[in-house]
Amino acid sequence: MSQETCSFCNFAKDPSQKIVFQNELVLFCIKEKQQGSLKHSGVIIPRQHRETVFDLTDEEVLATFKMLKEVRDWLGSTVQPDGYNIGWNCGTVGGQLEFHAHMHVIPRFKQEPLAGQGIRSHLKGDQNQW
C-alpha cells in the first residue's frame, strides 16, 4: 500500500474519520458511524506512513504511549469505561487490514454481551489449534 492509497494518510478523503488528539508525531482518531466498530473506539497512528508497529521510530513509540495516556484520561472522563483492550495487528495473517501502523484503543463496558472476553479469547479455542 502506498501513501497515496492509504486512508490513514488521506483523512480529507474520508469525512467519517475524526481526529480527536494530535501532536507532531502521532494522532488519535475515531471513525464516526462505522458499522462493525465498537462504540468510542479509535486508533493511534503515526503521522508518517509506517506499515507496522515494528517500523516505528523510537520517538514514535514514545509519542504513541504518551498519546495513549491522554486518550485513556479523555475516555475515562467522558464515557467511563469499565476496562480497555489495546492492541496492534501486524501483517495479513495477524489480521492487519490497513497497512499503516495503528494501535487500537477499545473501551469496554460491563453491559456488553462479550464483557470479560479479551483480545485473545477467539484465538484460544479449539478451532484455532493446528
C-alpha positions, -999 to 999 in steps of 0.1 A, spaced: 0 0 0 13 34 -9 8 67 9 -14 78 -20 -40 50 -14 -37 48 25 -68 60 42 -48 70 73 -26 92 51 -56 108 34 -80 119 60 -96 145 38 -109 118 15 -129 101 44 -152 125 62 -161 98 88 -126 100 103 -123 125 131 -90 135 147 -95 138 184 -59 144 196 -27 151 177 9 161 182 39 164 159 44 126 156 11 108 162 -27 113 163 -57 96 177 -87 93 155 -121 77 156 -144 67 127 -178 81 133 -207 58 125 -186 29 113 -205 -3 111 -188 -31 130 -168 -7 151 -171 -7 189 -186 24 203 -160 51 214 -131 30 200 -103 46 179 -67 42 168 -34 59 175 -14 62 143 20 78 133 18 108 110 44 92 88 34 62 68 48 31 87 35 -3 78 36 -20 112 44 -12 148 79 -27 142 86 1 117 80 29 142 109 51 153 118 52 190 103 87 191 71 75 175 68 47 200 72 71 229 47 95 214 22 67 209 23 57 245 21 93 257 -9 97 235 -24 65 249 -24 80 284 -41 112 270 -67 91 253 -73 70 285 -78 101 305 -103 115 280 -123 83 277 -123 79 314 -138 114 319 -162 112 290 -176 77 288 -162 60 319 -154 25 305 -150 -5 328 -119 -17 310 -99 -15 278 -85 -36 250 -53 -21 235 -36 -38 206 -18 -40 172 -25 -63 143 6 -69 122 6 -84 88 -22 -101 69 -21 -133 90 -21 -112 121 -53 -95 110 -40 -62 97 -64 -48 71 -50 -12 69 -12 -13 62 -4 18 82 6 11 117 -22 17 142 -28 9 179 -64 0 186 -78 17 217 -111 0 226 -130 10 258 -150 -19 272 -182 -18 293 -198 -43 318 -231 -43 298 -215 -57 266 -226 -92 256 -189 -102 254 -177 -83 285 -148 -102 302 -135 -117 269 -101 -103 260 -85 -99 226 -71 -135 227 -104 -152 235 -111 -160 199 -76 -173 194 -76 -198 223 -104 -220 211 -100 -255 197 -109 -243 162 -76 -223 160 -53 -252 171 -31 -267 144 
